[in-house]
C-alpha cells in the first residue's frame, strides 16, 4: 500500500493498483483505478477489503479519526 499524507487529506493506494481510498476533510471516497465499481472477479473485492483494513489501521495510528475527522 502506498500512502500519501497532505494537510487535511490522506490517500491510500492499494499495492495491487486497482483501488484508492481518499480521506479528505471528513469524507471517505473509494475510487477504482481501473474500470468501474463493477468487476468480474471477486479478487478485486478481496483487494478492496484488504485496502480498507490496512488504511483504517494506518489512519488510526496517525491519529486520523476513522469517523472522518482529520
C-alpha positions in Angstrom: 0.0 0.0 0.0 1.3 3.5 -0.9 0.3 6.3 1.5 0.2 10.0 0.6 -0.3 12.4 3.5 -1.1 16.0 2.8 -2.6 18.7 5.1 -6.2 17.6 5.8 -6.0 14.7 3.4 -4.8 11.1 3.4 -4.7 8.9 0.3 -4.2 5.1 0.4 -3.4 3.3 -2.8 -3.6 -0.5 -3.0 -0.4 -2.3 -3.8 -2.5 -4.2 -6.4 -3.2 -0.9 -8.2 -6.9 -1.4 -8.5 -8.2 0.7 -5.6 -7.6 4.0 -3.8 -9.2 5.4 -0.6 -9.1 9.1 0.0 -9.9 10.7 3.3 -10.4 14.4 2.8 -11.8 16.6 5.5 -14.2 14.0 6.9 -15.3 12.5 3.6 -14.2 9.0 2.6 -14.1 8.1 -1.1 -13.3 4.8 -2.6 -12.0 5.1 -6.1 -11.5 2.3 -8.6 -8.3 2.8 -10.5 -9.4 0.7 -13.5 -12.8 0.3 -14.9 -15.9 0.9 -12.8 -17.2 -0.2 -9.4 -18.4 -3.4 -11.1 -15.8 -6.2 -11.5 -15.9 -9.6 -13.0 -13.7 -11.1 -10.3 -14.1 -11.4 -6.6 -10.4 -10.9 -6.3 -10.9 -7.2 -6.9 -13.3 -7.2 -3.9 -10.7 -9.0 -1.8 -8.2 -6.3 -2.8 -10.6 -3.6 -1.7 -11.3 -5.3 1.7 -7.5 -5.6 2.3 -7.0 -2.0 1.5 -9.8 -0.8 3.8 -8.4 -2.8 6.7 -4.8 -1.6 6.1 -6.0 2.1 5.6 -8.0 2.0 8.8 -5.1 0.7 10.8 -2.7 3.3 9.4 -5.2 6.1 9.8 -5.9 5.3 13.5 -2.1 5.1 14.1 -1.7 8.5 12.6 -4.4 9.9 14.8 -6.9 10.3 12.0 -10.4 9.6 13.4 -11.9 6.9 11.2 -15.2 8.6 11.7 -13.8 11.2 9.3 -12.2 13.9 11.4 -8.6 14.7 10.5 
